[in-house]
Amino acid sequence: QVQLVESGGGLVQAGGSLRLSCAASGRFFGIDAMGWYRQAPGKQRELVATITTGGSTTYADSMKGRFTISRDNAKNTVLLHMNSLKPEDSAVYYCNARVRVLITRPATDYWGKGTLVTVSS
C-alpha cells in the first residue's frame, strides 16, 4: 500500500513563508511525477505545481515566482516552498504522486490527506 504524508501547514501572516513536505512510503517500483494541489472552501481542487523525476516543473500562473517545488528522488519526498503568501492562498494543500507499484502495471495517482494552510491578512 502506498501512503503519502504531508506536513508543514499552519497559520502565517500575509507576506510570510511556509514549507510543505510530503513523503511517500510503502512498496512500489517507482514514482513518476509528484505535485501539490490545493482546495479552498467552496472551490474545486486546483493545481499548484508538479515536478517530474527529471526535475521538470510546472506551476499554476498565480504561484509562479512565489512558490518553488522540489523533490528528493532517493527519499521519495517532494517539497513546496511558499513565499509572499496571500490570504487567497489559504486552502488545504494535497500531495499527489503518480506511482508505479509494479513495473508491469501503469502508474496510478495517489493522494495525501492534506495539510491546512491559513494566511491571515
N, C-alpha and C positions, 0 to 999 in steps of 0.2 A: 504494500500500500504506500502511496506517495503522499507525503504531507508537506505543506508549505506553512511556515510560521512567520508572521510579521512581528516586528517590534519597532519602537521609536516614535510612535504617535504621541500626541499630547496637546497641551494648550500653549500657545505662543502669541505674542503681540504682533500686530501688523508690522511688517518690515523685518521680522525676525527670521530665524532659520531652524530647520529640523532635518534630521537624517533618519530615514526609514530603512529598515533592514529586513530581508526575507531569506530564510534558509530552507532549502529543500532536503528532505530526508526520506529514507525508505529504500526499496530495492528497485532499481531501474537501470537501463543500459546507458542512457544519457539524456541531456536536456538540450533542446534546440533553443528557441527564443525564450527570453524571460521579460517580464514587464510589470508595469504598475498601471492600475486603473483606479478611478475614484467614482464615488456616488454620493451626491449631496441629497438631502431630504427632498422628496418630491421630484427628483430628476433621474434621468437614465444614467446608467454606468457609462463612463466615458474614458477614452484612452488618455493616459498621462505620458507614458514613454515606454519604449521597448528597446531591447538590445539583443543582438544575435550572439551566437557562440564566438564569432569572429570579432565582435565589438562594434558592429554597425548599429547606430542608434536612430530612433525615430521619436520625435516629440510632437505633442499637440501644440498648435501655434501659440496658445496662451501661456505655455510653460517654457517656450524657447528663451534661452538666456537667463532664466531664473532657476530651472531645475536641471540636475545632472544625474543621469543614470549610469551605473557601472556594475560590473559583475566579476566574481571570482569563480572561474570555471572549476578549479580544483576543489573549492569548498561548496560549490553549488549554491552560492549566495548572490543576491542582487541588492544593490543599494540605490536609494534615491536621496540625493542631497537637494533640499529645497531652500532657496534663498528668497529674500524680498517677498515674503509671504503676504498675501492679501486676505481679507475676510472671505472673499469668494473662493478661496482655496479650501475652505472648511468642508470636510467630507470624510467619509470612510474610505480609506485607501486599501485597495486589494492587490495582492501579489498574484501574478499569473506566471505559469511555466508550461511550456509545451514539452511534455516528457515522453520519451520513447522508453516504455517499460521493457519491451523485448525488441531485439534487433530486427525480428521478423514482422513486427507489427508497426503500423503507422503511429506517429506521435499523437498524444492526446492532451488536451488542456486541463490543467489542474489549477485550483484557486485556493488562496488562503482565506481565513475567516475575516480578515480586515482589521485595520487599526485606525482609530479615530484621530483626525487632526482638526483642531479648532483654532482658528485665528481670530483674535479679538481686535476690535478697532480702537 
